[in-house]
């Protein structure tokens, strides 16, 4: 597995890739160990592609990601992450709505648990998942970062 650090408006992001694709993004609030800067030697590498696409996202120039992904999780987590990935840029869905889409309306809390274990925040946009009342709920990067990402996608500035 390879890793790199990229700078972003929310702080340094630690990104990991394996032979299959982007495997993990660690947000600053997660207190990850440090890593080397993005390698410039192979611009086709997944890490370089991810760094470029994340920079475009933060600049407001990218709404979807086109990267090979390799998130690791249970079948249920993978199903939840697949539903989260379908939430359009600038829109939100509740945990309950995702549970209904998965055919398990009573599993909103389980959906929340799976969203909280999303290894690829931003790329699999779990910041777009909110409480049924419209409230901002937990996010691995913290609520301030979630608010920042939602405002970025709505075209508002802080």
C-alpha positions as CSV (number, residue, x, y, z in Angstrom):
1,X,0.0,0.0,0.0
2,X,1.2,3.5,-0.8
3,X,0.4,6.7,0.9
4,X,0.7,10.4,0.5
5,X,-0.4,13.7,2.2
6,X,-2.2,16.4,0.3
7,X,-3.0,19.8,1.5
8,X,-6.6,21.0,1.5
9,X,-8.7,23.8,2.9
10,X,-9.8,21.5,5.7
11,X,-6.2,20.5,6.5
12,X,-3.8,17.8,5.4
13,X,-5.5,14.7,4.0
14,X,-3.6,11.3,4.3
15,X,-4.5,9.1,1.3
16,X,-3.8,5.5,0.8
17,X,-3.9,3.3,-2.3
18,X,-3.4,-0.3,-3.0
19,X,-3.1,-2.3,-6.3
20,X,-6.8,-2.0,-6.9
21,X,-7.4,1.7,-6.2
22,X,-7.8,4.4,-3.6
23,X,-8.3,2.6,-0.3
24,X,-8.6,5.3,2.4
25,X,-8.7,9.0,3.1
26,X,-7.9,10.1,6.6
27,X,-9.2,13.5,7.5
28,X,-7.3,15.9,9.8
29,X,-9.6,15.3,12.8
30,X,-8.7,11.6,12.8
31,X,-5.1,12.3,14.0
32,X,-3.4,10.0,11.5
33,X,0.3,9.5,11.4
34,X,2.3,11.6,9.0
35,X,3.3,10.5,5.5
36,X,5.4,11.7,2.6
37,X,4.1,14.3,0.1
38,X,2.4,13.2,-3.1
39,X,5.0,11.5,-5.4
40,X,5.4,13.4,-8.6
41,X,7.2,10.7,-10.5
42,X,4.1,8.9,-11.8
43,X,1.3,11.3,-12.7
44,X,-0.9,8.3,-13.6
45,X,-0.7,6.8,-10.1
46,X,-3.9,6.6,-8.1
47,X,-2.4,8.8,-5.5
48,X,-1.6,11.6,-8.0
49,X,-5.0,11.2,-9.7
50,X,-6.7,11.4,-6.3
51,X,-4.6,14.5,-5.3
52,X,-5.5,16.3,-8.5
53,X,-9.2,15.4,-8.3
54,X,-9.5,16.4,-4.7
55,X,-7.8,19.8,-5.5
56,X,-10.3,20.3,-8.3
57,X,-13.2,19.4,-5.9
58,X,-12.0,22.0,-3.3
59,X,-11.6,24.6,-6.1
60,X,-15.2,24.0,-7.1
61,X,-14.2,22.6,-10.4
62,X,-15.2,18.9,-9.8
63,X,-18.5,17.4,-8.7
64,X,-17.8,13.7,-9.2
65,X,-14.7,11.6,-8.8
66,X,-13.3,9.3,-11.5
67,X,-10.9,7.1,-9.5
68,X,-10.5,3.3,-9.1
69,X,-11.7,2.7,-5.5
70,X,-10.8,-0.1,-3.1
71,X,-12.7,0.5,0.2
72,X,-12.7,-2.4,2.6
73,X,-15.8,-3.3,4.5
74,X,-18.6,-5.7,5.1
75,X,-21.2,-6.4,2.5
76,X,-23.7,-4.2,4.3
77,X,-21.2,-1.4,4.6
78,X,-20.3,-1.7,0.9
79,X,-24.1,-1.5,0.1
80,X,-24.5,1.6,2.2
81,X,-21.4,3.3,0.7
82,X,-22.7,2.5,-2.8
83,X,-26.0,4.3,-1.9
84,X,-24.0,7.2,-0.5
85,X,-22.0,7.5,-3.7
86,X,-25.3,8.0,-5.6
87,X,-26.2,11.2,-3.7
88,X,-25.7,14.1,-6.2
89,X,-23.3,16.9,-5.6
90,X,-25.0,19.7,-3.5
91,X,-27.8,17.4,-2.3
92,X,-28.4,15.5,1.0
93,X,-30.2,12.4,2.0
94,X,-31.1,11.2,5.5
95,X,-30.0,7.9,7.1
96,X,-33.6,6.8,7.0
97,X,-33.9,7.5,3.3
98,X,-30.8,5.4,2.6
99,X,-32.2,2.6,4.8
100,X,-35.4,2.7,2.7
101,X,-33.4,2.6,-0.5
102,X,-31.5,-0.5,0.8
103,X,-34.9,-2.2,1.5
104,X,-34.5,-2.0,5.3
105,X,-36.4,1.0,6.6
106,X,-35.8,0.0,10.2
107,X,-32.0,0.1,9.8
108,X,-31.3,3.8,9.8
109,X,-29.0,3.5,12.8
110,X,-27.1,0.7,11.1
111,X,-26.8,2.9,8.0
112,X,-25.4,5.6,10.2
113,X,-22.9,3.2,11.6
114,X,-21.8,2.1,8.1
115,X,-21.6,5.8,7.0
116,X,-19.4,6.5,10.0
117,X,-17.0,3.7,8.9
118,X,-16.7,5.1,5.4
119,X,-13.0,4.8,4.5
120,X,-13.2,7.3,1.6
121,X,-14.9,10.5,2.9
122,X,-15.4,13.2,0.3
123,X,-15.0,10.7,-2.6
124,X,-17.8,8.6,-1.1
125,X,-19.6,11.7,0.1
126,X,-20.9,10.7,3.6
127,X,-20.9,14.4,4.4
128,X,-24.1,14.5,2.3
129,X,-25.9,12.3,4.8
130,X,-27.9,14.1,7.5
131,X,-30.4,13.4,10.2
132,X,-34.1,12.9,9.4
133,X,-34.8,16.4,10.9
134,X,-32.3,18.0,8.5
135,X,-29.7,18.4,11.3
136,X,-26.1,17.8,10.7
137,X,-25.0,14.6,12.5
138,X,-21.7,12.9,13.1
139,X,-18.9,13.0,10.6
140,X,-15.4,11.6,10.9
141,X,-13.9,15.0,10.1
142,X,-16.1,16.8,12.6
143,X,-19.3,18.9,12.1
144,X,-17.3,22.0,11.1
145,X,-15.7,20.1,8.2
146,X,-19.1,18.6,7.2
147,X,-20.6,22.1,7.3
148,X,-17.7,23.4,5.2
149,X,-18.1,20.7,2.6
150,X,-21.9,21.2,2.3
151,X,-21.4,25.0,2.0
152,X,-18.7,24.4,-0.7
153,X,-21.1,22.3,-2.7
154,X,-23.9,24.8,-2.3
155,X,-21.7,27.5,-3.7
156,X,-21.6,29.4,-0.4
157,X,-18.4,30.6,1.2
158,X,-17.7,30.7,4.9
